[in-house]
Amino acid sequence: IVGGFFPGAFNSLAMWNASTENWEALADGGINSGSVQSMIFYDHPYAGEYVIVGGAYTGAGGLAVTNLMQVLDPSENFYPVESPMWPDTFALLGPWLVVAGYGSQVTPTGVADNILLWDGVAMSPLGGGANGWLTTMVTKPGAAGATELIVGGFFSQVAGSPGLTANNIAMWTQGSSPGSSGWSAMGDGFNDVVWTVARWPANQFFGEAIIAGGEFTAAASGSPAFNRVAMWSGSPGSWQSLGTGFNDEVYALEAFNVNSFARQIVAGGAFTTASGVSANHVAVWNVPNQNGWTTMGSGFNNDVISIKRHNGSIYAAGS
């Protein structure tokens, strides 16, 4: 299933039919007005499997839906999950679905600011939330059985009041024992918005890493320079540059292992050069052959907004 802003026959939601090799409208139609920003497949331990659709929209399938809904199956009806928040990104954290974006949500246990947990029945705040727009999230394994949730966006503080300074990127650690969960800053953060974060899994030769991309050009303090992409790795973690970066914004990242010793990052965005060479909106970083960012064919004629890897192939979407 894909979503975005394409009103008309599909009403901003469409499904690929592999048998007919055609795009089809969902049985219950699409959304009435607005746009879909993000979707995730949620396998709830008790309620079963469904797709969560978030964005800034009203109405879907004849229902009074606002910004958030679940689809049990593309051939079945929509089910509202009302939210005044504009959900921009989703992640899975243990049994919970993490919903993040822009806005406040009243829950049975307090107000959730820009990020919340949903267990399939009820919503709840996450550690005081953030004071600004969250655009991207990813999880990775932490120490001692913990799970780490990395969030990026346009904010300066997490954890409510008095809060913790975190410049456009932060980490929530979901501990395995009482009192071991909480927010932490990731170094000095960045001087502008983070649009995308991706986990680079460890393999036989290289350790775990987090890749961040966005509009930033440096750390929040002004130094060092990162030029819209950076890598968090090591223990304790720190930000490192990846070549000389890009000449314009990075909107999408996909990081993966090719095999036990090689891995790649594919970046997409508004840029036209990467590491100083021509790269039209898409580029790749290869390890261990680290020759900087390199082109992927002739690229594209406009911005790449999303990149996904499936069955060994790379899929790009954008404007």
Salt bridges, closest charged atoms under 4 A:
GLU148 OE1 - LYS140 NZ 2.76
GLU208 OE2 - ARG199 NE 2.27
ASP303 OD1 - HIS281 ND1 3.81
